[in-house]
Amino acid sequence: EQRLEMMKQELEKFSKSISTSVELEKENTILRRNLEEYGDKFNEFHSTVTKTNELNQACKNELSNLMKKNNTLEKETKSLREKLVHVTLTGIEKDKAINTAETQVDNLKSLCRTLQNERDEKEKTIQKLLSNSSENIN
């Protein structure tokens, strides 16, 4: 009987071990599924982060290119402004020179008219004198 009792106890232990083993196997299966799901989610997350990093780098490159273009355009704008100022100043100087030349031409025309009038008067005076002189000779 004692032997039978021991066998019963052994059988109960064995039965408990089997049920524990089955439960552990079920838990192991669940944990493996969870691990696979977490692995898939991690891979998806990693893929998203990689794509985000690539997009971020592309944006940085684009921003860098735009900054270079902006710097080039700013230099061109500065150069064009300097040229515009130079052309404007040159134009102002030419306008002043033209105005001065026109004033000089007007002054010369006036002087020329005055000299012509004086010449005409002198010619008339000479003609009178010659005419008086020729009358006196006759």
C-alpha positions as CSV (number, residue, x, y, z in Angstrom):
1,E,0.0,0.0,0.0
2,Q,2.8,2.3,0.7
3,R,4.1,1.6,-2.7
4,L,0.7,2.4,-4.2
5,E,0.7,5.7,-2.2
6,M,4.1,6.6,-3.5
7,M,3.1,5.8,-7.0
8,K,0.0,8.0,-6.6
9,Q,2.2,10.8,-5.4
10,E,4.6,10.3,-8.2
11,L,1.8,10.2,-10.6
12,E,0.4,13.5,-9.2
13,K,3.8,15.1,-9.4
14,F,4.2,13.8,-12.9
15,S,0.7,15.1,-13.8
16,K,1.5,18.5,-12.3
17,S,4.8,18.6,-14.2
18,I,3.0,17.8,-17.4
19,S,0.3,20.4,-16.8
20,T,3.0,23.0,-15.9
21,S,4.9,22.0,-18.9
22,V,1.8,22.4,-21.1
23,E,1.1,25.8,-19.6
24,L,4.7,26.8,-20.0
25,E,4.6,25.7,-23.6
26,K,1.5,27.8,-24.2
27,E,3.1,30.8,-22.5
28,N,6.3,30.2,-24.6
29,T,4.2,30.1,-27.8
30,I,2.4,33.4,-26.8
31,L,5.7,35.0,-25.9
32,R,7.2,34.0,-29.2
33,R,4.2,35.4,-31.1
34,N,4.6,38.6,-29.1
35,L,8.3,38.7,-29.8
36,E,7.6,38.3,-33.6
37,E,5.0,41.1,-33.4
38,Y,7.4,43.3,-31.5
39,G,10.1,42.4,-34.0
40,D,7.8,43.3,-37.0
41,K,6.8,46.6,-35.3
42,F,10.5,47.4,-34.6
43,N,11.4,46.7,-38.2
44,E,8.5,48.9,-39.3
45,F,9.6,51.6,-36.9
46,H,13.2,51.3,-38.0
47,S,12.1,51.6,-41.7
48,T,10.1,54.7,-40.9
49,V,13.0,56.3,-39.0
50,T,15.4,55.5,-41.9
51,K,13.0,57.0,-44.4
52,T,12.6,60.1,-42.2
53,N,16.4,60.4,-41.9
54,E,16.6,60.2,-45.7
55,L,14.0,62.9,-46.2
56,N,15.6,65.0,-43.5
57,Q,19.0,64.7,-45.3
58,A,17.3,65.5,-48.6
59,C,15.7,68.6,-47.1
60,K,19.1,69.7,-45.6
61,N,20.7,69.3,-49.0
62,E,17.9,71.2,-50.7
63,L,18.2,74.0,-48.1
64,S,21.9,74.1,-48.6
65,N,21.5,74.4,-52.4
66,L,18.9,77.1,-51.9
67,M,21.2,79.0,-49.5
68,K,24.0,78.8,-52.1
69,K,21.6,80.1,-54.8
70,N,20.4,82.8,-52.5
71,N,24.0,84.0,-51.8
72,T,24.7,84.0,-55.5
73,L,21.6,86.0,-56.2
74,E,22.4,88.5,-53.4
75,K,25.9,89.0,-54.9
76,E,24.4,89.5,-58.4
77,T,21.9,92.0,-56.9
78,K,24.6,93.9,-55.1
79,S,26.7,94.0,-58.3
80,L,23.7,95.2,-60.4
81,R,22.9,97.9,-57.8
82,E,26.5,99.1,-57.9
83,K,26.3,99.2,-61.7
84,L,23.0,101.1,-61.6
85,V,24.4,103.7,-59.2
86,H,27.5,104.0,-61.5
87,V,25.3,104.4,-64.6
88,T,23.0,106.8,-62.8
89,L,26.0,108.9,-61.7
90,T,27.5,108.8,-65.1
91,G,24.1,109.8,-66.6
92,I,23.9,112.7,-64.1
93,E,27.5,113.8,-65.0
94,K,26.6,113.6,-68.7
95,D,23.5,115.6,-68.2
96,K,25.5,118.3,-66.4
97,A,28.1,118.3,-69.2
98,I,25.3,118.6,-71.8
99,N,23.7,121.4,-69.9
100,T,27.0,123.2,-69.6
101,A,27.7,122.7,-73.3
102,E,24.2,124.0,-74.2
103,T,24.8,127.0,-72.0
104,Q,28.2,127.6,-73.7
105,V,26.6,127.3,-77.2
106,D,23.9,129.7,-76.2
107,N,26.5,132.2,-74.9
108,L,28.6,131.7,-78.1
109,K,25.6,132.3,-80.3
110,S,24.8,135.5,-78.3
111,L,28.4,136.7,-78.6
112,C,28.4,135.9,-82.3
113,R,25.2,137.9,-82.8
114,T,26.7,140.8,-80.8
115,L,29.9,140.6,-82.9
116,Q,27.9,140.5,-86.1
117,N,25.9,143.6,-85.1
118,E,29.1,145.4,-84.2
119,R,30.6,144.4,-87.5
120,D,27.5,145.6,-89.3
121,E,27.7,148.9,-87.5
122,K,31.4,149.3,-88.2
123,E,30.8,148.5,-91.9
124,K,28.1,151.2,-92.0
125,T,30.4,153.6,-90.3
126,I,33.1,152.8,-92.8
127,Q,30.7,153.2,-95.7
128,K,29.6,156.6,-94.4
129,L,33.2,157.6,-94.0
130,L,34.1,156.4,-97.4
131,S,31.1,158.1,-98.9
132,N,31.9,161.4,-97.1
133,S,35.4,161.1,-98.1
134,S,34.6,160.5,-101.7
135,E,32.2,163.5,-101.7
136,N,34.9,165.7,-100.3
137,I,37.4,164.6,-102.9
138,N,35.0,165.5,-105.7
